[in-house]
């Protein structure tokens, strides 16, 4: 019994060490980024491994950052795009997921199959087609070029469909027998029960859209309309190759998704776990 317990403790210790090494590997770029943001550009490239903690903390990067009106405009633009995208995505995707999970209509399985098949198409292969389409629709250099493609997402459609299918059908059937329409069942029963899955979608959506670089870089050209992920690079043209200033801007950008995930991680785990109840 003692030998079995010792082996179990050893395996737990080795597993913990392995997880610590993996976690350290994952967060090391963020550590270097924050460290570089507190140094001058010259010091940032001076043996970063030996000087993770700066000898002298250089706050001028953040002072320059917060004194720049463009930076707050870019953050405001990013918030606008993220909030509108999440609201519209929440409405469209949840309605479609409810239809696939609860309604019976002709061609449902085929439509779901073709929708899921789009996950196999890399988004980069459609960049030229999207650019030409946005140009024809006069959407280039507008935030709608980022918002509209984000409204419908097949990944979240599947995630929410799985969650809705895990809700007992007897609940919705009883409500319909009592005279509720599908819209009332959707708003009064399904959505309140799906809060963990909805919060999971919000967290994922916030991170994906907030961190998007390719979309705003390709489809938005005006500096005042740019999002913060691309806007940071303008500091290199304003202040030369000031990488430390760019690292300070990037540190603020990544801080917001981290804060959101920290406060909502309980619902995130619950939503992911509950979405695989039924296939």
WOWOLIN-V642440 format. One record per pair of residues at least 6 apart in sequence whose ideal C-beta (glycine too) atoms are under 6 Angstrom apart, sorted by sequence separation. I is the first residue (numbers start at 1). J is the second residue. D is the distance in whole Angstrom. If there is no record, write none. Layout:
I;J;D
I;J;D
This chain:
65;71;6
134;140;5
139;145;5
220;226;6
239;245;6
36;44;4
175;185;5
235;245;5
134;145;5
216;227;4
235;246;5
100;112;6
172;185;5
217;230;5
175;189;6
216;230;5
232;246;5
39;54;5
32;48;6
38;54;5
213;229;5
35;52;5
232;249;4
40;58;5
38;57;5
39;58;5
38;58;6
37;61;6
228;253;6
167;193;6
163;194;6
163;197;4
119;154;6
118;154;6
160;197;6
115;154;5
156;201;5
210;257;6
207;257;5
206;260;6
203;261;6
92;151;5
150;209;6
92;152;5
97;157;5
101;161;5
96;157;6
100;161;5
203;264;6
81;143;5
85;147;5
89;151;5
84;147;5
88;151;5
93;156;5
97;160;4
101;164;4
93;157;5
97;161;4
101;165;5
81;146;5
85;150;4
199;264;6
203;268;5
81;147;6
94;160;6
98;164;6
97;164;6
199;267;4
200;268;5
146;215;5
196;267;5
200;271;3
145;219;4
196;270;4
197;271;4
196;271;4
197;275;6
140;219;6
141;220;6
141;221;5
141;222;6
98;186;5
98;190;6
163;274;6
166;277;3
163;275;5
166;278;5
162;275;4
165;278;4
86;202;6
159;275;5
86;205;5
82;206;6
85;209;5
82;209;5
82;210;5
78;227;5
77;227;5
78;228;5
74;226;6
75;228;5
74;228;4
74;231;4
64;245;6
61;244;5
65;248;5
61;245;5
65;249;6
62;248;5
61;248;4
44;243;6
44;244;5
41;242;6
41;243;5
41;244;5
39;244;6
36;244;6
37;247;4
36;247;4
37;248;4
33;247;5
37;251;5
33;250;6
34;251;5
33;251;6
